[in-house]
Amino acid sequence: MSGKYLVTGGAGYVGSVVARHLLEAGHEVVVLDNLSTGFREGVPAGASFVEGDIRDAGKWLDASFDGVLHFAAFSQVGESVAKPEKYWANNVGGSMALLGAMREAGVRRLVFSSTAATYGEPAQVPIVETAPTAPTNPYGASKLAVDHMISGEAAAHGLGAVSLRYFNVAGAYGEYGERHDPESHLIPLVLQVAQGRRDAISVFGDDYPTPDGTCVRDYIHVADLAEAHLLALSAARPGEHLICNLGNGNGFSVREVIETVRRVTGHPIPEVVAPRRGGDPAVLVASAGAAREKLGWNPSRADLAGIVADAWEFAQWRAN
């Protein structure tokens, strides 16, 4: 059955792909974005667009909405360390205002874009949802704070919510892909080297306790991620806050990603070893058993070369 949904941050990378999937499923979509990090051209055709801040969501949210999918957040780990107040004000303060607007309007279904950064440096991998949460940076801490707020809102006011803790999102869905400015994610950065837009890729640390000394991450295709959000809308139950990891359960090192880009693009990718970045765990790999069991989610695009190929096609399309 079709519904009407507010997508906060729907002009950004993940939000735009989820909005596209909602439209393809026959839903009505209103995108709310202040365009501080999103792009107007990222809003899918067919969606209504409101340029505004989530702190003012009450201006547009009313009882006609069936739910909210919340992506509006700052997400740069390094920036969060340098400017923690920016992350508390926007990610936490903005989300608190959004929850208040939802309560006031009687909108009782929420899917929240959370993150693996809530776990910090894990004691064991793959990471399960019951693992201790110990974020190593203000970005992860801000997302964890919102998860706690949502749990309280569900218990006290009957909100039905699902938090999806992403691991490394990558790839593209047609003309919807990564267009961050500045770019900070590994795959699009390596692709910029392949395009000649960057001389070399920096490898931040090659002395981690991993097989090749570089950080290992779990990469998930953005289209698989989007499908999980639609399933989460159906799984949200009044008074319950479900938390699910989203990942493929496989880890790829920085150097494995670089080598995959070399194979997919046919371009040499010079690399330069740089010092470690603060707050970077050595290994982040998800256990997505809860998402499979409770959402019925089965990612179908787990091949790293396929993820890179989709991202490469998008990067070339943008360049033309």
Backbone hydrogen bonds in HBPLUS format (Angstrom, degrees):
<---DONOR---> <-ACCEPTOR-->    atom                        ^
c    i                          cat <-CA-CA->   ^        H-A-AA   ^      H-
h    n   atom  resd res      DA  || num        DHA   H-A  angle D-A-AA Bond
n    s   type  num  typ     dist DA aas  dist angle  dist       angle   num
A0028-GLU N   A0003-GLY O   2.80 MM  25  6.11 166.1  1.82 164.2 166.8     1
A0066-ASP N   A0004-LYS O   2.70 MM  62  5.35 163.4  1.72 151.8 157.7     2
A0005-TYR N   A0028-GLU O   2.91 MM  23  6.30 161.3  1.95 157.1 160.2     3
A0030-VAL N   A0005-TYR O   2.97 MM  25  6.27 161.4  2.00 162.6 164.1     4
A0006-LEU N   A0067-GLY O   3.15 MM  61  6.58 160.1  2.19 152.7 155.1     5
A0069-LEU N   A0006-LEU O   2.85 MM  63  6.25 163.0  1.88 164.4 169.3     6
A0007-VAL N   A0030-VAL O   2.82 MM  23  6.10 164.8  1.84 157.9 161.3     7
A0032-LEU N   A0007-VAL O   2.99 MM  25  6.09 163.1  2.02 135.9 140.2     8
A0008-THR N   A0069-LEU O   2.97 MM  61  6.36 145.0  2.10 152.6 163.3     9
A0071-PHE N   A0008-THR O   2.94 MM  63  5.42 148.1  2.04 127.8 136.1    10
A0009-GLY N   A0032-LEU O   2.76 MM  23  6.06 152.8  1.83 163.8 164.4    11
A0012-GLY N   A0009-GLY O   3.18 MM   3  5.72 163.8  2.21 117.1 120.1    12
A0039-PHE N   A0011-ALA O   3.04 MM  28  5.31 166.1  2.06 127.8 125.8    13
A0016-SER N   A0012-GLY O   2.94 MM   4  5.65 152.0  2.01 137.7 144.6    14
A0017-VAL N   A0013-TYR O   3.41 MM   4  6.67 156.2  2.47 144.5 150.1    15
A0018-VAL N   A0014-VAL O   2.97 MM   4  6.23 163.4  2.00 159.6 164.4    16
A0019-ALA N   A0015-GLY O   2.88 MM   4  6.03 157.9  1.93 145.3 152.1    17
A0020-ARG N   A0016-SER O   2.99 MM   4  6.17 152.4  2.07 140.6 147.8    18
A0021-HIS N   A0017-VAL O   3.02 MM   4  6.32 156.5  2.08 146.6 152.4    19
A0022-LEU N   A0018-VAL O   2.90 MM   4  6.20 155.5  1.96 153.0 159.9    20
A0023-LEU N   A0019-ALA O   3.01 MM   4  6.28 159.8  2.05 150.1 154.8    21
A0024-GLU N   A0020-ARG O   2.95 MM   4  6.22 158.6  2.00 149.1 155.4    22
A0025-ALA N   A0021-HIS O   3.01 MM   4  6.19 133.7  2.23 139.4 151.3    23
A0025-ALA N   A0022-LEU O   3.14 MM   3  5.10 130.5  2.40  93.0 106.4    24
A0027-HIS N   A0022-LEU O   3.03 MM   5  5.47 163.0  2.06 152.3 147.4    25
A0026-GLY N   A0023-LEU O   2.94 MM   3  5.15 160.9  1.98 109.3 114.4    26
A0048-SER N   A0029-VAL O   2.95 MM  19  6.30 162.6  1.98 161.1 157.4    27
A0031-VAL N   A0048-SER O   2.76 MM  17  6.06 172.1  1.76 164.2 162.4    28
A0050-VAL N   A0031-VAL O   2.80 MM  19  6.07 158.8  1.85 171.7 178.5    29
A0033-ASP N   A0050-VAL O   3.17 MM  17  6.60 159.6  2.21 163.8 169.9    30
A0052-GLY N   A0033-ASP O   3.07 MM  19  5.56 143.4  2.21 107.0 116.2    31
A0042-GLY N   A0039-PHE O   2.79 MM   3  5.24 152.8  1.86 113.5 123.0    32
A0043-VAL N   A0040-ARG O   3.16 MM   3  5.72 164.3  2.18 115.1 119.7    33
A0047-ALA N   A0044-PRO O   3.14 MM   3  5.82 163.0  2.17 137.5 139.4    34
A0056-ASP N   A0053-ASP O   2.92 MM   3  5.52 155.9  1.98 115.4 123.1    35
A0057-ALA N   A0054-ILE O   3.08 MM   3  4.87 159.4  2.12 112.2 109.9    36
A0059-LYS N   A0056-ASP O   2.94 MM   3  5.83 169.6  1.95 129.5 132.8    37
A0060-TRP N   A0057-ALA O   2.99 MM   3  5.69 152.4  2.07 119.7 126.6    38
A0061-LEU N   A0057-ALA O   2.96 MM   4  5.98 148.1  2.06 156.2 165.6    39
A0065-PHE N   A0062-ASP O   3.19 MM   3  6.16 174.8  2.19 129.1 130.7    40
A0068-VAL N   A0109-ARG O   2.97 MM  41  6.36 150.5  2.06 145.0 152.7    41
A0111-VAL N   A0068-VAL O   2.93 MM  43  6.42 153.3  2.00 155.7 164.0    42
A0070-HIS N   A0111-VAL O   2.88 MM  41  6.25 160.6  1.92 165.7 172.2    43
A0113-SER N   A0070-HIS O   3.06 MM  43  6.02 157.8  2.11 163.4 160.0    44
A0080-SER N   A0076-GLN O   2.94 MM   4  6.13 150.8  2.03 150.1 158.7    45
A0081-VAL N   A0077-VAL O   3.17 MM   4  6.54 141.1  2.33 147.3 157.1    46
A0081-VAL N   A0078-GLY O   3.20 MM   3  5.29 129.1  2.48  96.1 108.6    47
A0082-ALA N   A0078-GLY O   3.19 MM   4  6.54 153.3  2.26 145.0 152.0    48
A0083-LYS N   A0079-GLU O   2.66 MM   4  5.74 153.7  1.72 156.3 164.1    49
A0086-LYS N   A0083-LYS O   3.09 MM   3  5.63 138.8  2.26 113.8 123.5    50
A0087-TYR N   A0084-PRO O   3.01 MM   3  5.26 124.6  2.33 102.8 116.6    51
A0088-TRP N   A0084-PRO O   3.00 MM   4  6.36 156.9  2.05 157.2 164.2    52
A0089-ALA N   A0085-GLU O   2.98 MM   4  6.02 162.8  2.01 144.3 149.5    53
A0090-ASN N   A0086-LYS O   3.12 MM   4  6.16 165.1  2.14 140.2 144.5    54
A0091-ASN N   A0087-TYR O   2.92 MM   4  5.35 129.6  2.18 128.5 141.9    55
A0093-GLY N   A0088-TRP O   2.92 MM   5  6.33 158.7  1.97 155.8 163.0    56
A0094-GLY N   A0090-ASN O   2.91 MM   4  4.86 134.6  2.12 112.4 126.4    57
A0096-MET N   A0092-VAL O   2.89 MM   4  6.12 154.0  1.96 152.0 159.4    58
A0097-ALA N   A0093-GLY O   3.06 MM   4  6.31 157.8  2.11 147.0 152.5    59
A0098-LEU N   A0094-GLY O   2.96 MM   4  6.22 152.4  2.04 143.7 151.8    60
A0099-LEU N   A0095-SER O   2.89 MM   4  6.15 160.5  1.93 150.9 155.2    61
A0100-GLY N   A0096-MET O   3.03 MM   4  6.29 153.6  2.10 145.3 152.5    62
A0101-ALA N   A0097-ALA O   2.94 MM   4  6.23 152.7  2.01 147.4 154.8    63
A0102-MET N   A0098-LEU O   2.90 MM   4  6.18 155.4  1.96 152.4 159.2    64
A0103-ARG N   A0099-LEU O   2.97 MM   4  6.16 157.4  2.02 145.8 151.8    65
A0104-GLU N   A0100-GLY O   2.95 MM   4  6.14 160.5  1.99 147.5 152.8    66
A0105-ALA N   A0101-ALA O   2.99 MM   4  6.13 150.1  2.08 143.4 151.1    67
A0106-GLY N   A0102-MET O   2.92 MM   4  5.91 119.4  2.30 139.3 154.0    68
A0107-VAL N   A0102-MET O   2.93 MM   5  4.92 147.6  2.04 146.2 148.0    69
A0106-GLY N   A0103-ARG O   3.26 MM   3  5.14 144.8  2.39  94.5 104.6    70
A0160-GLY N   A0108-ARG O   2.96 MM  52  5.90 160.8  2.00 133.7 140.1    71
A0110-LEU N   A0160-GLY O   2.95 MM  50  6.34 152.7  2.03 154.9 159.9    72
A0162-VAL N   A0110-LEU O   2.96 MM  52  6.45 146.7  2.07 150.7 161.4    73
A0112-PHE N   A0162-VAL O   2.85 MM  50  6.23 161.0  1.89 151.4 157.9    74
A0164-LEU N   A0112-PHE O   2.96 MM  52  6.21 171.0  1.97 174.6 171.7    75
A0114-SER N   A0164-LEU O   2.87 MM  50  5.29 140.2  2.03 132.8 140.0    76
A0118-THR N   A0115-THR O   3.26 MM   3  6.01 169.5  2.27 115.7 118.2    77
A0116-ALA N   A0166-TYR O   2.74 MM  50  5.59 134.7  1.95 166.1 155.2    78
A0119-TYR N   A0116-ALA O   3.03 MM   3  5.83 163.3  2.06 122.5 126.6    79
A0127-ILE N   A0285-VAL O   2.82 MM 158  6.18 163.1  1.85 152.1 154.9    80
A0287-SER N   A0127-ILE O   2.84 MM 160  5.31 141.5  1.99 149.0 137.8    81
A0131-ALA N   A0128-VAL O   3.02 MM   3  5.53 164.2  2.05 118.1 121.6    82
A0141-ALA N   A0137-ASN O   3.04 MM   4  6.30 158.8  2.09 151.1 157.8    83
A0142-SER N   A0138-PRO O   2.78 MM   4  5.86 149.9  1.87 144.8 151.7    84
A0143-LYS N   A0139-TYR O   3.14 MM   4  6.50 155.6  2.21 152.0 158.0    85
A0144-LEU N   A0140-GLY O   2.99 MM   4  6.21 154.3  2.06 146.5 153.8    86
A0145-ALA N   A0141-ALA O   2.92 MM   4  6.11 152.6  1.99 144.9 152.4    87
A0146-VAL N   A0142-SER O   3.16 MM   4  6.45 150.0  2.25 140.8 147.8    88
A0147-ASP N   A0143-LYS O   3.01 MM   4  6.36 153.1  2.09 144.4 152.0    89
A0148-HIS N   A0144-LEU O   2.99 MM   4  6.35 154.9  2.06 150.4 156.4    90
A0149-MET N   A0145-ALA O   2.97 MM   4  6.30 153.0  2.05 144.5 152.3    91
A0150-ILE N   A0146-VAL O   2.87 MM   4  6.13 158.9  1.92 154.6 159.6    92
A0151-SER N   A0147-ASP O   3.04 MM   4  6.33 155.4  2.10 147.5 153.8    93
A0152-GLY N   A0148-HIS O   3.10 MM   4  6.42 158.2  2.15 149.4 154.4    94
A0153-GLU N   A0149-MET O   2.90 MM   4  6.18 155.6  1.96 149.9 157.3    95
A0154-ALA N   A0150-ILE O   2.87 MM   4  6.08 156.9  1.92 153.1 158.7    96
A0155-ALA N   A0151-SER O   3.06 MM   4  6.26 164.1  2.09 148.1 152.1    97
A0156-ALA N   A0152-GLY O   2.91 MM   4  5.98 162.8  1.94 151.0 156.0    98
A0157-HIS N   A0153-GLU O   2.85 MM   4  5.42 154.8  1.91 138.9 146.7    99
A0158-GLY N   A0154-ALA O   3.08 MM   4  4.78 133.1  2.31 125.0 125.8   100
A0239-GLY N   A0159-LEU O   3.00 MM  80  5.15 131.0  2.25  97.8 110.9   101
A0161-ALA N   A0240-GLU O   2.96 MM  79  6.30 174.8  1.96 166.4 168.1   102
A0242-LEU N   A0161-ALA O   2.91 MM  81  6.29 159.5  1.95 153.3 150.0   103
A0163-SER N   A0242-LEU O   2.77 MM  79  6.23 156.4  1.83 160.0 167.8   104
A0244-CYS N   A0163-SER O   2.93 MM  81  6.34 163.3  1.96 168.7 174.2   105
A0165-ARG N   A0244-CYS O   2.80 MM  79  6.07 160.5  1.84 149.9 156.2   106
A0246-LEU N   A0165-ARG O   2.90 MM  81  5.85 155.0  1.96 144.9 138.9   107
A0167-PHE N   A0246-LEU O   3.13 MM  79  6.25 124.9  2.44 170.4 167.6   108
A0168-ASN N   A0218-ASP O   2.84 MM  50  5.77 147.0  1.95 171.1 172.7   109
A0220-ILE N   A0168-ASN O   2.73 MM  52  5.95 158.6  1.78 153.8 157.0   110
A0170-ALA N   A0220-ILE O   2.94 MM  50  6.06 149.7  2.03 157.5 157.9   111
A0222-VAL N   A0170-ALA O   2.86 MM  52  5.66 144.1  1.99 171.6 171.4   112
A0173-TYR N   A0176-TYR O   2.76 MM   3  5.11 170.8  1.77 155.3 157.4   113
A0176-TYR N   A0173-TYR O   3.05 MM   3  5.11 156.1  2.10 116.3 122.6   114
A0189-LEU N   A0185-HIS O   3.17 MM   4  6.24 150.0  2.27 150.6 159.7   115
A0189-LEU N   A0186-LEU O   3.08 MM   3  5.13 117.1  2.49  98.4 114.6   116
A0190-VAL N   A0186-LEU O   2.89 MM   4  6.16 157.9  1.94 161.9 168.0   117
A0191-LEU N   A0187-ILE O   2.98 MM   4  6.21 154.5  2.04 150.9 158.8   118
A0192-GLN N   A0188-PRO O   2.99 MM   4  6.19 137.8  2.17 136.6 146.9   119
A0192-GLN N   A0189-LEU O   3.18 MM   3  5.08 125.3  2.49  90.5 104.4   120
A0193-VAL N   A0190-VAL O   3.07 MM   3  5.19 127.5  2.36  97.2 110.5   121
A0194-ALA N   A0190-VAL O   3.16 MM   4  6.60 153.5  2.23 144.3 151.3   122
A0195-GLN N   A0191-LEU O   2.92 MM   4  6.23 139.9  2.09 143.0 154.2   123
A0197-ARG N   A0192-GLN O   2.83 MM   5  5.11 142.7  1.97 166.4 161.7   124
A0196-GLY N   A0193-VAL O   3.01 MM   3  5.08 153.7  2.08 103.3 111.7   125
A0201-ILE N   A0270-PRO O   2.92 MM  69  6.39 159.3  1.97 148.8 151.3   126
A0272-VAL N   A0201-ILE O   2.86 MM  71  6.13 156.6  1.91 152.3 155.0   127
A0203-VAL N   A0272-VAL O   2.77 MM  69  5.92 162.2  1.81 148.3 151.7   128
A0205-GLY N   A0203-VAL O   2.96 MM   2  5.90 119.8  2.33 114.2  97.6   129
A0274-ALA N   A0203-VAL O   2.79 MM  71  5.67 173.1  1.79 142.7 143.2   130
A0205-GLY N   A0274-ALA O   2.85 MM  69  5.91 133.4  2.07 154.2 154.5   131
A0208-TYR N   A0213-GLY O   2.85 MM   5  4.54 162.9  1.88 129.6 123.8   132
A0210-THR N   A0208-TYR O   2.76 MM   2  5.50 139.1  1.92 105.3  93.1   133
A0213-GLY N   A0210-THR O   3.16 MM   3  4.89 151.4  2.24  99.9 108.6   134
A0254-VAL N   A0215-CYS O   2.96 MM  39  5.86 128.4  2.24 154.0 169.4   135
A0216-VAL N   A0282-ALA O   2.87 MM  66  6.26 166.1  1.89 162.6 166.7   136
A0284-LEU N   A0216-VAL O   3.04 MM  68  6.35 152.3  2.12 145.3 153.5   137
A0217-ARG N   A0252-PHE O   2.99 MM  35  5.46 166.5  2.01 136.7 136.4   138
A0252-PHE N   A0217-ARG O   2.81 MM  35  5.46 159.6  1.85 147.7 150.4   139
A0224-ASP N   A0221-HIS O   3.05 MM   3  5.36 121.1  2.41 105.7 119.7   140
A0225-LEU N   A0221-HIS O   3.03 MM   4  6.35 157.6  2.08 152.2 159.3   141
A0226-ALA N   A0222-VAL O   2.92 MM   4  6.14 153.1  2.00 141.4 147.9   142
A0227-GLU N   A0223-ALA O   3.09 MM   4  6.32 157.8  2.15 144.7 149.8   143
A0228-ALA N   A0224-ASP O   3.19 MM   4  6.51 144.7  2.32 143.1 152.0   144
A0228-ALA N   A0225-LEU O   3.08 MM   3  5.21 124.3  2.40  97.5 111.6   145
A0229-HIS N   A0225-LEU O   3.32 MM   4  6.77 141.3  2.48 143.1 152.9   146
A0229-HIS N   A0226-ALA O   3.01 MM   3  5.25 126.9  2.30 100.9 114.6   147
A0230-LEU N   A0226-ALA O   3.35 MM   4  6.83 152.4  2.43 151.5 157.7   148
A0231-LEU N   A0227-GLU O   3.17 MM   4  6.45 157.4  2.22 147.0 153.2   149
A0232-ALA N   A0228-ALA O   2.84 MM   4  6.03 144.8  1.96 141.7 152.3   150
A0233-LEU N   A0229-HIS O   3.10 MM   4  6.41 144.7  2.23 144.0 151.5   151
A0234-SER N   A0231-LEU O   3.14 MM   3  5.33 122.0  2.50  98.2 111.7   152
A0235-ALA N   A0231-LEU O   3.07 MM   4  6.35 135.0  2.28 138.9 152.0   153
A0235-ALA N   A0232-ALA O   3.03 MM   3  4.83 124.5  2.35  90.5 105.8   154
A0236-ALA N   A0232-ALA O   3.03 MM   4  6.12 128.8  2.30 150.0 159.6   155
A0240-GLU N   A0237-ARG O   3.00 MM   3  5.53 152.4  2.08 148.3 146.4   156
A0256-GLU N   A0253-SER O   3.09 MM   3  5.03 119.6  2.47  93.0 108.4   157
A0257-VAL N   A0253-SER O   2.98 MM   4  6.32 152.8  2.05 152.2 159.3   158
A0258-ILE N   A0254-VAL O   3.02 MM   4  6.34 160.6  2.06 150.6 155.7   159
A0259-GLU N   A0255-ARG O   2.98 MM   4  6.14 159.9  2.02 144.5 149.7   160
A0260-THR N   A0256-GLU O   2.95 MM   4  6.13 150.0  2.05 141.6 149.9   161
A0261-VAL N   A0257-VAL O   2.97 MM   4  6.29 155.0  2.03 152.0 158.3   162
A0262-ARG N   A0258-ILE O   3.03 MM   4  6.36 151.9  2.11 145.7 153.5   163
A0263-ARG N   A0259-GLU O   3.07 MM   4  6.38 155.8  2.13 146.1 151.7   164
A0264-VAL N   A0260-THR O   2.92 MM   4  6.15 166.4  1.94 155.5 159.1   165
A0265-THR N   A0261-VAL O   2.94 MM   4  5.86 169.1  1.95 151.4 154.8   166
A0266-GLY N   A0262-ARG O   2.85 MM   4  5.36 142.0  2.00 135.3 145.3   167
A0292-ARG N   A0288-ALA O   3.12 MM   4  6.45 154.0  2.19 151.0 158.6   168
A0293-GLU N   A0289-GLY O   2.91 MM   4  6.09 161.9  1.94 150.7 155.8   169
A0294-LYS N   A0290-ALA O   2.73 MM   4  5.66 169.4  1.74 153.6 157.4   170
A0295-LEU N   A0291-ALA O   3.01 MM   4  5.08 142.7  2.16 118.8 129.0   171
A0297-TRP N   A0291-ALA O   3.23 MM   6  5.71 172.0  2.24 131.8 130.6   172
A0296-GLY N   A0292-ARG O   3.15 MM   4  4.72 129.8  2.42 106.8 117.7   173
A0306-GLY N   A0303-ASP O   3.12 MM   3  5.32 121.5  2.48 100.6 114.7   174
A0307-ILE N   A0303-ASP O   3.07 MM   4  6.41 154.9  2.13 152.7 160.0   175
A0308-VAL N   A0304-LEU O   2.92 MM   4  6.17 165.2  1.94 156.6 160.0   176
A0309-ALA N   A0305-ALA O   2.87 MM   4  5.99 151.9  1.94 141.0 149.4   177
A0310-ASP N   A0306-GLY O   3.06 MM   4  6.28 157.7  2.11 147.3 151.5   178
A0311-ALA N   A0307-ILE O   3.11 MM   4  6.38 159.5  2.16 146.9 152.8   179
A0312-TRP N   A0308-VAL O   2.81 MM   4  6.00 150.6  1.89 150.4 159.1   180
A0313-GLU N   A0309-ALA O   2.96 MM   4  6.19 156.1  2.02 146.6 152.4   181
A0314-PHE N   A0310-ASP O   3.09 MM   4  6.34 157.7  2.14 145.7 151.5   182
A0315-ALA N   A0311-ALA O   2.93 MM   4  6.14 157.3  1.98 145.0 151.5   183
A0316-GLN N   A0312-TRP O   2.96 MM   4  6.18 157.1  2.01 150.0 155.3   184
A0317-TRP N   A0313-GLU O   2.97 MM   4  6.14 153.3  2.04 143.5 151.3   185
A0318-ARG N   A0314-PHE O   2.93 MM   4  6.19 157.9  1.98 153.8 158.8   186
A0319-ALA N   A0315-ALA O   3.15 MM   4  6.28 143.4  2.29 136.6 146.2   187
A0320-ASN N   A0317-TRP O   3.31 MM   3  5.40 146.0  2.43  99.2 108.4   188
